Amino acid sequence: MSSGHTQPNAVKARIANSMGKASILMEALPYIQRFRGKIIVIKYGGSTMEDPELRESFAGDVALLAAVGIHPVIVHGGGPQISEAMVKEGITPEWIEGYRVTDEATIRVVQRVLIGEINADIVRMLGDHGAAAIGISGIDGGLLIAKAKDTRLGFVGEVVRVNVDMVRNLLEDGMVPVIAPVARGEVSGVYNTNGDLAAASIASALGAQKLVYLTDVEGVYADKDDPSTLIGRLGLSGLRELLKSITGGMLPKLESVAEAIDSGVVRAHILDGRVQHAVLLEIFTREGVGTMITQDGDERA
């Protein structure tokens, strides 16, 4: 006896699933068209660098950006890896106001870990996903020139000049630059630079469409102790007002965002790097993830 219900149709189910995927692609289309040929600077750090699934997710995101004609520039960190290497060599990490005290022994460790290990690993990972990545450091070709930030910190530098022609030439050749944030001194020497600040300086110098920070938090909170106060969108004037009450590790990051937006970077994004494909979700969907910071008066999606 028939129940009056037809049997599930496997073909129709597959078609429905495929239509859902097509809808996602169509949602992304206007963003791909808008950002094609634009530069997006991504600061890659935090747990995203250590979790295997998040590493693969990040590499896939960057490869897709490059494949659709967007120009990603990667600036990476490596603080925990540097500290671990220092301890192995009998050097005790020391910090002043959030910056690593960097003597001659430490700067040698910084160069070895950032350039020889982390940078090379990211280039390999991106290459495995089909991206034509090339690893460079701020020392190469005078990409980053820095001055001493504070005599107490030793070889810690503040970026004062970026060789934009070098980066633009690589982008024009279809490459994805992966930049280790060490810099040449104005006169001589090598300086350790904060990755967040270096990324902001590079984005500002390039006139980037976007500056993206992958972090270990959901985004920017109005109240740092209350996750329910996550801010989805913030104008530059609102950011400056918020900076009056921000403390801790988020402060220099947001200060660098304010400077970048003020220097012409169109938008900045503070994203939760613990979310797979966070970069694609933020760039190619209306809702996005994390916090987007814009110039005042920018009301576009």
PASEBA-1860 file (N, C-alpha, C; in nm, 3 decimals):
! residues 301
1> MSSGHTQP> 0.084/-0.119/0.000/0.000/0.000/0.000/0.088/0.125/0.000 ~ 0.052/0.220/-0.086/0.131/0.342/-0.096/0.098/0.437/0.018 ~ 0.202/0.502/0.070/0.183/0.599/0.178/0.147/0.737/0.124 ~ 0.160/0.751/-0.008/0.134/0.883/-0.067/0.257/0.969/-0.076 ~ 0.371/0.922/-0.019/0.496/0.997/-0.023/0.589/0.934/-0.125 ~ 0.654/1.016/-0.205/0.750/0.964/-0.301/0.884/0.940/-0.232 ~ 0.963/0.850/-0.288/1.095/0.823/-0.233/1.188/0.943/-0.261 ~ 1.278/0.971/-0.168/1.373/1.080/-0.190/1.448/1.058/-0.319
9> NAVKARIA> 1.467/1.164/-0.395/1.537/1.158/-0.522/1.679/1.207/-0.502 ~ 1.777/1.115/-0.514/1.917/1.149/-0.489/1.967/1.253/-0.588 ~ 1.920/1.246/-0.711/1.965/1.342/-0.812/1.918/1.483/-0.776 ~ 1.790/1.494/-0.735/1.737/1.626/-0.698/1.812/1.682/-0.576 ~ 1.848/1.595/-0.483/1.923/1.640/-0.366/2.058/1.697/-0.407 ~ 2.125/1.629/-0.499/2.254/1.677/-0.547/2.241/1.809/-0.620 ~ 2.134/1.822/-0.700/2.111/1.947/-0.773/2.087/2.061/-0.675 ~ 2.006/2.035/-0.572/1.978/2.139/-0.472/2.106/2.182/-0.402
17> NSMGKASI> 2.192/2.086/-0.370/2.319/2.117/-0.305/2.407/2.201/-0.398 ~ 2.409/2.163/-0.526/2.490/2.237/-0.623/2.436/2.379/-0.642 ~ 2.303/2.394/-0.639/2.244/2.527/-0.651/2.285/2.616/-0.534 ~ 2.295/2.556/-0.415/2.340/2.631/-0.298/2.482/2.681/-0.316 ~ 2.567/2.595/-0.371/2.705/2.635/-0.396/2.711/2.744/-0.502 ~ 2.627/2.733/-0.605/2.623/2.835/-0.709/2.579/2.969/-0.652 ~ 2.485/2.968/-0.558/2.439/3.092/-0.496/2.553/3.160/-0.421 ~ 2.637/3.079/-0.356/2.752/3.135/-0.284/2.847/3.203/-0.381
25> LMEALPYI> 2.871/3.139/-0.494/2.959/3.197/-0.595/2.900/3.327/-0.650 ~ 2.771/3.330/-0.672/2.708/3.451/-0.724/2.713/3.565/-0.623 ~ 2.703/3.531/-0.494/2.717/3.635/-0.391/2.856/3.694/-0.393 ~ 2.956/3.610/-0.423/3.094/3.657/-0.424/3.126/3.740/-0.548 ~ 3.053/3.720/-0.657/3.087/3.781/-0.785/3.107/3.933/-0.779 ~ 3.013/4.011/-0.723/3.034/4.157/-0.724/3.157/4.200/-0.645 ~ 3.192/4.124/-0.542/3.311/4.157/-0.464/3.438/4.123/-0.542 ~ 3.435/4.011/-0.614/3.548/3.975/-0.699/3.569/4.084/-0.805
33> QRFRGKII> 3.459/4.130/-0.865/3.469/4.234/-0.967/3.521/4.365/-0.907 ~ 3.475/4.398/-0.786/3.516/4.524/-0.724/3.663/4.524/-0.686 ~ 3.713/4.410/-0.636/3.848/4.408/-0.582/3.953/4.351/-0.678 ~ 3.910/4.310/-0.797/4.006/4.259/-0.894/4.109/4.367/-0.926 ~ 4.236/4.331/-0.919/4.344/4.425/-0.945/4.383/4.508/-0.824 ~ 4.311/4.493/-0.712/4.341/4.570/-0.590/4.438/4.493/-0.500 ~ 4.508/4.567/-0.415/4.604/4.508/-0.323/4.540/4.488/-0.186 ~ 4.559/4.370/-0.131/4.512/4.339/0.004/4.631/4.292/0.086
41> VIKYGGST> 4.666/4.365/0.190/4.776/4.328/0.278/4.720/4.249/0.396 ~ 4.772/4.130/0.418/4.723/4.041/0.523/4.834/4.015/0.624 ~ 4.809/4.050/0.749/4.902/4.014/0.857/4.863/3.876/0.907 ~ 4.954/3.781/0.891/4.929/3.641/0.923/5.004/3.606/1.051 ~ 4.928/3.568/1.156/4.993/3.536/1.283/4.897/3.464/1.375 ~ 4.937/3.451/1.499/4.853/3.387/1.599/4.840/3.238/1.577 ~ 4.730/3.183/1.630/4.708/3.038/1.623/4.687/2.989/1.480 ~ 4.653/3.082/1.389/4.635/3.045/1.249/4.762/2.982/1.193
49> MEDPELRE> 4.877/3.022/1.246/5.004/2.971/1.196/5.039/2.834/1.251 ~ 4.970/2.790/1.356/5.009/2.667/1.424/4.911/2.552/1.402 ~ 4.784/2.581/1.386/4.683/2.477/1.367/4.686/2.428/1.222 ~ 4.705/2.299/1.198/4.717/2.247/1.060/4.596/2.281/0.972 ~ 4.475/2.267/1.025/4.356/2.296/0.944/4.346/2.445/0.912 ~ 4.380/2.530/1.008/4.374/2.673/0.983/4.482/2.717/0.885 ~ 4.598/2.653/0.891/4.705/2.681/0.795/4.659/2.651/0.653 ~ 4.597/2.535/0.636/4.550/2.496/0.503/4.438/2.590/0.457
57> SFAGDVAL> 4.350/2.626/0.548/4.241/2.719/0.515/4.297/2.853/0.469 ~ 4.394/2.905/0.542/4.456/3.033/0.506/4.523/3.025/0.369 ~ 4.599/2.919/0.347/4.669/2.904/0.219/4.571/2.897/0.103 ~ 4.461/2.825/0.123/4.358/2.817/0.019/4.295/2.952/-0.010 ~ 4.271/3.030/0.096/4.212/3.164/0.079/4.304/3.252/-0.006 ~ 4.433/3.252/0.027/4.529/3.336/-0.044/4.539/3.292/-0.190 ~ 4.544/3.161/-0.213/4.553/3.110/-0.349/4.431/3.150/-0.431 ~ 4.312/3.147/-0.369/4.191/3.185/-0.441/4.192/3.334/-0.474
65> LAAVGIHP> 4.233/3.417/-0.379/4.242/3.561/-0.405/4.329/3.588/-0.527 ~ 4.446/3.524/-0.529/4.537/3.545/-0.640/4.478/3.493/-0.771 ~ 4.406/3.382/-0.764/4.351/3.319/-0.884/4.244/3.406/-0.951 ~ 4.172/3.487/-0.872/4.066/3.571/-0.930/4.115/3.713/-0.959 ~ 4.246/3.734/-0.952/4.301/3.862/-0.994/4.319/3.965/-0.885 ~ 4.299/3.927/-0.760/4.327/4.016/-0.647/4.473/3.996/-0.608 ~ 4.537/4.100/-0.554/4.680/4.094/-0.525/4.705/4.087/-0.373 ~ 4.717/3.967/-0.315/4.747/3.958/-0.172/4.896/3.979/-0.145
73> VIVHGGGP> 4.924/4.051/-0.038/5.060/4.068/0.013/5.058/4.018/0.157 ~ 5.141/3.921/0.189/5.139/3.860/0.322/5.254/3.913/0.407 ~ 5.223/3.959/0.526/5.325/3.995/0.626/5.303/3.902/0.744 ~ 5.404/3.830/0.785/5.383/3.729/0.890/5.455/3.765/1.020 ~ 5.404/3.707/1.127/5.467/3.721/1.257/5.550/3.598/1.289 ~ 5.569/3.575/1.420/5.649/3.460/1.463/5.698/3.474/1.605 ~ 5.628/3.555/1.685/5.671/3.579/1.822/5.692/3.455/1.906 ~ 5.593/3.364/1.914/5.611/3.243/1.996/5.726/3.156/1.949
81> QISEAMVK> 5.744/3.145/1.818/5.853/3.064/1.764/5.990/3.126/1.797 ~ 5.996/3.259/1.795/6.121/3.327/1.830/6.153/3.303/1.978 ~ 6.053/3.318/2.063/6.075/3.297/2.207/6.122/3.155/2.235 ~ 6.061/3.058/2.169/6.100/2.918/2.188/6.244/2.895/2.145 ~ 6.283/2.955/2.032/6.421/2.940/1.984/6.520/3.009/2.077 ~ 6.481/3.122/2.132/6.569/3.193/2.226/6.595/3.110/2.350 ~ 6.489/3.050/2.404/6.504/2.968/2.525/6.597/2.851/2.497 ~ 6.585/2.790/2.381/6.671/2.677/2.345/6.818/2.717/2.340
89> EGITPEWI> 6.843/2.845/2.309/6.981/2.894/2.303/7.025/2.959/2.433 ~ 6.942/2.947/2.536/6.979/3.000/2.666/6.959/3.149/2.680 ~ 6.876/3.208/2.595/6.848/3.351/2.601/6.708/3.371/2.660 ~ 6.699/3.447/2.765/6.569/3.471/2.830/6.496/3.585/2.762 ~ 6.378/3.559/2.705/6.301/3.668/2.643/6.266/3.776/2.745 ~ 6.278/3.899/2.703/6.247/4.013/2.790/6.164/4.112/2.710 ~ 6.065/4.172/2.777/5.973/4.261/2.709/5.962/4.396/2.781 ~ 5.950/4.501/2.705/5.924/4.634/2.760/5.808/4.694/2.682
97> EGYRVTDE> 5.700/4.723/2.753/5.581/4.784/2.693/5.535/4.709/2.568 ~ 5.540/4.576/2.576/5.490/4.493/2.468/5.588/4.466/2.356 ~ 5.708/4.521/2.363/5.809/4.500/2.259/5.922/4.412/2.313 ~ 5.971/4.323/2.227/6.078/4.232/2.266/6.212/4.307/2.271 ~ 6.279/4.301/2.385/6.413/4.357/2.395/6.503/4.272/2.305 ~ 6.574/4.339/2.213/6.646/4.267/2.107/6.793/4.310/2.105 ~ 6.877/4.227/2.166/7.021/4.253/2.161/7.080/4.181/2.039 ~ 7.213/4.179/2.027/7.276/4.120/1.909/7.247/3.971/1.897
105> ATIRVVQR> 7.247/3.899/2.009/7.219/3.756/2.005/7.074/3.732/1.964 ~ 6.984/3.816/2.015/6.841/3.799/1.984/6.811/3.829/1.838 ~ 6.872/3.935/1.782/6.842/3.970/1.643/6.889/3.860/1.549 ~ 6.993/3.787/1.587/7.036/3.673/1.504/6.931/3.563/1.507 ~ 6.873/3.539/1.625/6.767/3.439/1.635/6.644/3.484/1.556 ~ 6.609/3.612/1.567/6.494/3.666/1.496/6.508/3.645/1.346 ~ 6.626/3.677/1.293/6.648/3.661/1.149/6.638/3.515/1.108 ~ 6.700/3.427/1.184/6.700/3.286/1.148/6.558/3.228/1.148
113> VLIGEINA> 6.481/3.261/1.254/6.347/3.204/1.267/6.250/3.264/1.165 ~ 6.247/3.398/1.155/6.152/3.462/1.066/6.183/3.435/0.919 ~ 6.309/3.451/0.881/6.345/3.440/0.741/6.370/3.295/0.700 ~ 6.454/3.226/0.778/6.497/3.093/0.738/6.396/2.983/0.763 ~ 6.307/3.004/0.860/6.213/2.897/0.895/6.068/2.933/0.860 ~ 6.012/3.034/0.925/5.871/3.065/0.907/5.841/3.111/0.765 ~ 5.920/3.206/0.714/5.895/3.259/0.581/5.901/3.148/0.476 ~ 6.002/3.066/0.484/6.016/2.958/0.387/5.900/2.859/0.396
121> DIVRMLGD> 5.853/2.834/0.517/5.743/2.740/0.536/5.613/2.795/0.475 ~ 5.588/2.923/0.492/5.466/2.983/0.436/5.471/2.980/0.284 ~ 5.587/3.011/0.227/5.602/3.007/0.081/5.573/2.867/0.028 ~ 5.628/2.767/0.096/5.604/2.628/0.054/5.455/2.595/0.062 ~ 5.392/2.635/0.172/5.251/2.604/0.194/5.163/2.669/0.087 ~ 5.189/2.795/0.055/5.112/2.863/-0.049/5.135/2.799/-0.185 ~ 5.260/2.760/-0.210/5.291/2.693/-0.335/5.217/2.562/-0.350 ~ 5.199/2.490/-0.240/5.125/2.364/-0.244/4.980/2.386/-0.287
129> HGAAAIGI> 4.929/2.508/-0.266/4.790/2.540/-0.302/4.782/2.612/-0.437 ~ 4.893/2.620/-0.506/4.891/2.677/-0.640/4.921/2.824/-0.651 ~ 4.958/2.888/-0.539/4.992/3.030/-0.544/5.140/3.046/-0.576 ~ 5.171/3.142/-0.663/5.311/3.169/-0.699/5.371/3.261/-0.594 ~ 5.404/3.205/-0.479/5.452/3.285/-0.366/5.604/3.301/-0.371 ~ 5.651/3.414/-0.321/5.794/3.439/-0.313/5.824/3.499/-0.177 ~ 5.923/3.443/-0.107/5.958/3.492/0.026/6.064/3.600/0.020 ~ 6.040/3.709/0.090/6.137/3.817/0.100/6.135/3.869/0.244
137> SGIDGGLL> 6.239/3.938/0.282/6.240/4.003/0.412/6.254/4.153/0.391 ~ 6.233/4.228/0.495/6.248/4.372/0.484/6.390/4.415/0.455 ~ 6.485/4.324/0.473/6.625/4.355/0.443/6.648/4.353/0.293 ~ 6.580/4.264/0.222/6.603/4.244/0.079/6.569/4.369/-0.001 ~ 6.667/4.416/-0.077/6.643/4.531/-0.164/6.602/4.657/-0.090 ~ 6.633/4.663/0.038/6.590/4.780/0.116/6.439/4.794/0.120 ~ 6.370/4.680/0.128/6.223/4.684/0.129/6.170/4.766/0.246 ~ 6.225/4.741/0.366/6.185/4.816/0.485/6.308/4.885/0.545
145> IAKAKDTR> 6.298/5.014/0.565/6.402/5.090/0.633/6.346/5.138/0.766 ~ 6.423/5.118/0.872/6.371/5.150/1.006/6.471/5.232/1.085 ~ 6.418/5.303/1.183/6.501/5.373/1.281/6.478/5.309/1.416 ~ 6.573/5.325/1.507/6.560/5.267/1.641/6.438/5.325/1.710 ~ 6.359/5.238/1.769/6.235/5.284/1.834/6.261/5.340/1.973 ~ 6.348/5.272/2.048/6.373/5.310/2.188/6.507/5.248/2.227 ~ 6.596/5.326/2.281/6.729/5.275/2.315/6.721/5.159/2.414 ~ 6.615/5.153/2.495/6.601/5.043/2.590/6.575/4.910/2.521
153> LGFVGEVV> 6.525/4.916/2.399/6.483/4.794/2.329/6.593/4.733/2.242 ~ 6.702/4.807/2.224/6.809/4.755/2.139/6.771/4.762/1.992 ~ 6.781/4.647/1.922/6.757/4.644/1.778/6.609/4.622/1.744 ~ 6.526/4.709/1.798/6.384/4.712/1.763/6.361/4.839/1.684 ~ 6.304/4.824/1.564/6.291/4.938/1.475/6.150/4.980/1.446 ~ 6.138/5.104/1.404/6.011/5.161/1.359/6.027/5.192/1.210 ~ 5.941/5.135/1.127/5.954/5.150/0.982/5.934/5.297/0.942 ~ 6.029/5.349/0.864/6.020/5.488/0.818/6.010/5.497/0.666
161> RVNVDMVR> 6.041/5.385/0.596/6.033/5.389/0.451/6.008/5.249/0.396 ~ 5.926/5.241/0.291/5.894/5.114/0.226/5.927/5.124/0.078 ~ 5.999/5.028/0.025/6.032/5.024/-0.117/5.912/4.966/-0.192 ~ 5.817/5.053/-0.225/5.693/5.006/-0.287/5.716/4.951/-0.427 ~ 5.817/5.004/-0.499/5.842/4.957/-0.636/5.877/4.809/-0.636 ~ 5.950/4.767/-0.537/5.988/4.626/-0.527/5.865/4.537/-0.515 ~ 5.774/4.575/-0.427/5.652/4.495/-0.407/5.564/4.501/-0.531 ~ 5.547/4.618/-0.589/5.462/4.631/-0.706/5.517/4.550/-0.824
169> NLLEDGMV> 5.647/4.546/-0.840/5.706/4.467/-0.948/5.676/4.319/-0.931 ~ 5.682/4.271/-0.808/5.650/4.131/-0.782/5.504/4.102/-0.812 ~ 5.416/4.194/-0.772/5.273/4.177/-0.798/5.245/4.177/-0.949 ~ 5.310/4.266/-1.021/5.290/4.273/-1.166/5.337/4.144/-1.235 ~ 5.433/4.076/-1.174/5.482/3.949/-1.228/5.395/3.831/-1.184 ~ 5.285/3.859/-1.114/5.195/3.754/-1.073/5.236/3.681/-0.947 ~ 5.327/3.739/-0.870/5.376/3.675/-0.749/5.296/3.719/-0.626 ~ 5.297/3.634/-0.524/5.241/3.668/-0.393/5.357/3.692/-0.298
177> PVIAPVAR> 5.390/3.817/-0.264/5.501/3.843/-0.173/5.467/3.798/-0.031 ~ 5.561/3.728/0.031/5.548/3.686/0.171/5.663/3.753/0.245 ~ 5.632/3.848/0.332/5.733/3.937/0.388/5.760/3.907/0.535 ~ 5.888/3.885/0.566/5.932/3.871/0.705/5.964/4.010/0.758 ~ 5.904/4.050/0.872/5.914/4.189/0.919/6.043/4.222/0.995 ~ 6.156/4.208/0.927/6.282/4.263/0.977/6.322/4.373/0.879 ~ 6.400/4.469/0.925/6.429/4.586/0.842/6.575/4.626/0.850 ~ 6.620/4.695/0.749/6.752/4.756/0.750/6.747/4.887/0.827
185> GEVSGVYN> 6.856/4.919/0.894/6.865/5.047/0.961/6.887/5.159/0.860 ~ 6.859/5.281/0.899/6.879/5.395/0.810/7.024/5.410/0.770 ~ 7.113/5.375/0.860/7.256/5.383/0.830/7.315/5.243/0.814 ~ 7.290/5.156/0.911/7.341/5.019/0.906/7.262/4.934/1.005 ~ 7.294/4.806/1.006/7.232/4.717/1.103/7.099/4.662/1.058 ~ 7.048/4.566/1.138/6.920/4.501/1.112/6.831/4.521/1.234 ~ 6.703/4.548/1.210/6.610/4.575/1.318/6.491/4.478/1.314 ~ 6.449/4.439/1.432/6.328/4.361/1.452/6.212/4.460/1.454
193> TNGDLAAA> 6.109/4.437/1.372/5.995/4.529/1.370/5.866/4.454/1.406 ~ 5.776/4.522/1.471/5.646/4.464/1.504/5.571/4.431/1.376 ~ 5.523/4.306/1.363/5.458/4.262/1.240/5.333/4.341/1.207 ~ 5.253/4.374/1.309/5.131/4.451/1.286/5.163/4.589/1.230 ~ 5.263/4.654/1.292/5.299/4.788/1.249/5.364/4.786/1.111 ~ 5.444/4.682/1.085/5.506/4.669/0.953/5.400/4.651/0.845 ~ 5.298/4.567/0.874/5.190/4.544/0.778/5.117/4.675/0.748 ~ 5.091/4.754/0.852/5.021/4.881/0.832/5.105/4.977/0.748
201> SIASALGA> 5.236/4.980/0.773/5.325/5.068/0.696/5.327/5.027/0.549 ~ 5.331/4.896/0.524/5.333/4.846/0.387/5.200/4.876/0.318 ~ 5.090/4.853/0.387/4.958/4.882/0.329/4.944/5.030/0.297 ~ 4.990/5.116/0.385/4.980/5.260/0.363/5.063/5.301/0.242 ~ 5.186/5.250/0.234/5.276/5.287/0.124/5.222/5.240/-0.010 ~ 5.155/5.124/-0.012/5.101/5.068/-0.136/4.965/5.126/-0.172 ~ 4.903/5.199/-0.079/4.766/5.246/-0.102/4.671/5.129/-0.115 ~ 4.684/5.032/-0.026/4.609/4.907/-0.036/4.459/4.930/-0.022
209> QKLVYLTD> 4.383/4.844/-0.088/4.238/4.846/-0.072/4.199/4.801/0.067 ~ 4.271/4.701/0.118/4.238/4.644/0.249/4.364/4.609/0.326 ~ 4.355/4.624/0.457/4.455/4.576/0.552/4.383/4.479/0.645 ~ 4.428/4.354/0.646/4.358/4.249/0.720/4.450/4.193/0.827 ~ 4.401/4.189/0.952/4.473/4.127/1.061/4.402/3.998/1.102 ~ 4.473/3.887/1.099/4.419/3.762/1.152/4.465/3.751/1.298 ~ 4.368/3.744/1.390/4.398/3.747/1.532/4.338/3.626/1.602 ~ 4.351/3.622/1.733/4.295/3.514/1.814/4.172/3.559/1.891
217> VEGVYADK> 4.107/3.666/1.843/3.980/3.712/1.901/3.881/3.733/1.788 ~ 3.753/3.744/1.822/3.649/3.758/1.720/3.660/3.888/1.641 ~ 3.711/3.991/1.705/3.721/4.123/1.643/3.743/4.225/1.752 ~ 3.689/4.344/1.735/3.704/4.451/1.833/3.578/4.457/1.919 ~ 3.596/4.458/2.051/3.485/4.467/2.144/3.475/4.609/2.200 ~ 3.353/4.657/2.216/3.334/4.785/2.285/3.380/4.773/2.430 ~ 3.355/4.655/2.489/3.403/4.622/2.622/3.486/4.495/2.608 ~ 3.616/4.506/2.629/3.706/4.393/2.601/3.673/4.269/2.682
225> DDPSTLIG> 3.600/4.285/2.791/3.565/4.172/2.876/3.428/4.113/2.845 ~ 3.361/4.168/2.744/3.225/4.124/2.712/3.214/4.091/2.563 ~ 3.223/3.962/2.526/3.217/3.923/2.385/3.088/3.965/2.314 ~ 2.981/3.990/2.391/2.855/4.031/2.328/2.863/4.172/2.272 ~ 2.971/4.246/2.302/2.985/4.385/2.254/3.071/4.393/2.128 ~ 3.082/4.281/2.056/3.158/4.279/1.931/3.105/4.386/1.836 ~ 3.195/4.464/1.780/3.160/4.571/1.687/3.180/4.520/1.545 ~ 3.073/4.521/1.465/3.083/4.472/1.328/3.146/4.572/1.234
233> RLGLSGLR> 3.116/4.700/1.255/3.164/4.804/1.163/3.194/4.931/1.241 ~ 3.302/4.998/1.204/3.347/5.114/1.279/3.410/5.214/1.184 ~ 3.370/5.341/1.194/3.432/5.446/1.116/3.559/5.496/1.184 ~ 3.640/5.571/1.110/3.768/5.617/1.164/3.750/5.703/1.289 ~ 3.653/5.793/1.288/3.632/5.878/1.405/3.587/5.795/1.524 ~ 3.503/5.694/1.499/3.461/5.605/1.607/3.578/5.525/1.662 ~ 3.669/5.485/1.574/3.788/5.412/1.619/3.874/5.500/1.709 ~ 3.892/5.624/1.669/3.974/5.714/1.751/3.913/5.736/1.888
241> ELLKSITG> 3.782/5.741/1.893/3.715/5.756/2.022/3.735/5.631/2.106 ~ 3.724/5.515/2.042/3.741/5.388/2.113/3.883/5.371/2.165 ~ 3.981/5.423/2.093/4.121/5.409/2.133/4.149/5.469/2.271 ~ 4.065/5.562/2.312/4.085/5.627/2.442/4.065/5.528/2.557 ~ 3.992/5.419/2.531/3.963/5.323/2.638/4.026/5.186/2.614 ~ 4.101/5.170/2.503/4.161/5.041/2.470/4.297/5.028/2.537 ~ 4.326/4.911/2.591/4.456/4.883/2.650/4.503/4.745/2.601 ~ 4.625/4.711/2.636/4.676/4.577/2.606/4.721/4.561/2.462
249> GMLPKLES> 4.726/4.435/2.416/4.783/4.403/2.286/4.704/4.457/2.168 ~ 4.575/4.485/2.188/4.494/4.537/2.078/4.525/4.684/2.049 ~ 4.582/4.756/2.146/4.604/4.900/2.129/4.697/4.932/2.013 ~ 4.820/4.876/2.008/4.907/4.911/1.894/4.849/4.866/1.760 ~ 4.775/4.755/1.760/4.713/4.708/1.637/4.612/4.810/1.584 ~ 4.525/4.859/1.675/4.423/4.954/1.633/4.483/5.092/1.605 ~ 4.588/5.129/1.675/4.656/5.255/1.642/4.714/5.249/1.502 ~ 4.770/5.133/1.466/4.827/5.118/1.332/4.716/5.120/1.227
257> VAEAIDSG> 4.599/5.065/1.260/4.484/5.070/1.169/4.442/5.214/1.145 ~ 4.434/5.293/1.251/4.393/5.433/1.238/4.490/5.508/1.148 ~ 4.620/5.484/1.165/4.720/5.551/1.081/4.707/5.507/0.936 ~ 4.681/5.376/0.915/4.670/5.325/0.779/4.548/5.384/0.708 ~ 4.433/5.387/0.776/4.312/5.444/0.716/4.333/5.592/0.687 ~ 4.399/5.661/0.780/4.426/5.803/0.763/4.521/5.828/0.646 ~ 4.604/5.726/0.614/4.702/5.739/0.506/4.647/5.696/0.371 ~ 4.522/5.653/0.367/4.462/5.620/0.239/4.420/5.477/0.218
265> VVRAHILD> 4.454/5.386/0.312/4.404/5.249/0.301/4.252/5.256/0.311 ~ 4.182/5.190/0.221/4.037/5.207/0.212/3.966/5.145/0.332 ~ 4.004/5.021/0.366/3.939/4.952/0.477/4.038/4.862/0.551 ~ 4.009/4.841/0.679/4.088/4.747/0.758/3.994/4.648/0.824 ~ 4.042/4.529/0.849/3.959/4.423/0.905/4.035/4.352/1.017 ~ 3.972/4.340/1.132/4.025/4.261/1.243/3.945/4.132/1.246 ~ 4.007/4.020/1.208/3.935/3.895/1.190/3.979/3.789/1.290 ~ 3.889/3.698/1.319/3.919/3.583/1.403/3.984/3.476/1.316
273> GRVQHAVL> 4.115/3.465/1.326/4.187/3.368/1.245/4.158/3.224/1.282 ~ 4.084/3.203/1.391/4.048/3.066/1.431/3.929/3.014/1.353 ~ 3.867/3.102/1.272/3.754/3.062/1.187/3.809/3.025/1.050 ~ 3.779/2.904/1.005/3.828/2.863/0.874/3.773/2.955/0.765 ~ 3.859/2.990/0.671/3.825/3.076/0.557/3.774/3.213/0.600 ~ 3.828/3.263/0.711/3.786/3.394/0.761/3.810/3.503/0.657 ~ 3.920/3.495/0.584/3.953/3.598/0.485/3.847/3.602/0.375 ~ 3.812/3.485/0.322/3.712/3.481/0.215/3.575/3.526/0.265
281> LEIFTREG> 3.538/3.485/0.386/3.408/3.523/0.440/3.398/3.675/0.458 ~ 3.507/3.737/0.498/3.504/3.881/0.520/3.502/3.958/0.388 ~ 3.577/3.911/0.290/3.592/3.987/0.166/3.477/3.962/0.068 ~ 3.425/3.838/0.066/3.332/3.800/-0.040/3.188/3.780/0.004 ~ 3.153/3.816/0.128/3.013/3.805/0.170/2.966/3.937/0.230 ~ 2.836/3.959/0.223/2.778/4.083/0.275/2.792/4.091/0.427 ~ 2.770/3.980/0.496/2.773/3.981/0.642/2.916/3.996/0.694 ~ 3.010/3.923/0.631/3.147/3.926/0.678/3.163/3.863/0.815
289> VGTMITQD> 3.284/3.869/0.866/3.313/3.823/1.002/3.410/3.924/1.064 ~ 3.412/3.930/1.196/3.505/4.021/1.261/3.459/4.165/1.256 ~ 3.556/4.256/1.264/3.529/4.400/1.266/3.588/4.466/1.142 ~ 3.507/4.545/1.072/3.554/4.621/0.956/3.565/4.768/0.995 ~ 3.678/4.829/0.964/3.702/4.969/0.996/3.716/5.044/0.865 ~ 3.639/5.152/0.849/3.634/5.225/0.723/3.663/5.373/0.745 ~ 3.685/5.439/0.635/3.690/5.584/0.640/3.549/5.637/0.672 ~ 3.541/5.747/0.739/3.411/5.807/0.772/3.331/5.833/0.645
297> GDERA> 3.204/5.799/0.647/3.119/5.823/0.533/3.114/5.709/0.432 ~ 3.195/5.606/0.453/3.195/5.491/0.363/3.083/5.395/0.408 ~ 2.972/5.395/0.334/2.857/5.315/0.373/2.838/5.192/0.286 ~ 2.931/5.166/0.195/2.916/5.051/0.106/2.928/4.920/0.183 ~ 2.867/4.816/0.129/2.876/4.681/0.189/3.017/4.627/0.173
END
